[in-house]
Amino acid sequence: MGQNLSQANLIGADLSDCNLSDADLTDADLRGAILLRANLTGAKLNGTNLKWAALTKVIPPDINLNHAILNRTILPNGCPSEL
């Protein structure tokens, strides 16, 4: 909880079931990462690159992704994001 992963390179990482609550993921590269059921409560996602990532069933399901980079990202509801 509360990890500082700002600017971390997590390309393709399997973070399923990880507790990333309150983590700082600002500008982190999570392209193609798997975040199945990951806890992102309070996580900072400003500039986080989530292209091709899978966010299926993340906690909370209504996480704010407004400042993250999305492209063909599988959203918490199972639907892909826009290109």
Sequence and secondary structure as in RCSB ss.txt:
>XXXX:A:sequence
MGQNLSQANLIGADLSDCNLSDADLTDADLRGAILLRANLTGAKLNGTNLKWAALTKVIPPDINLNHAILNRTIL
PNGCPSEL
>XXXX:A:secstr
   B TT B TT B TT B TT B TT B TT B TT B TT B TT B TT B TT BSTT   TTSB SS B 
TTS B   
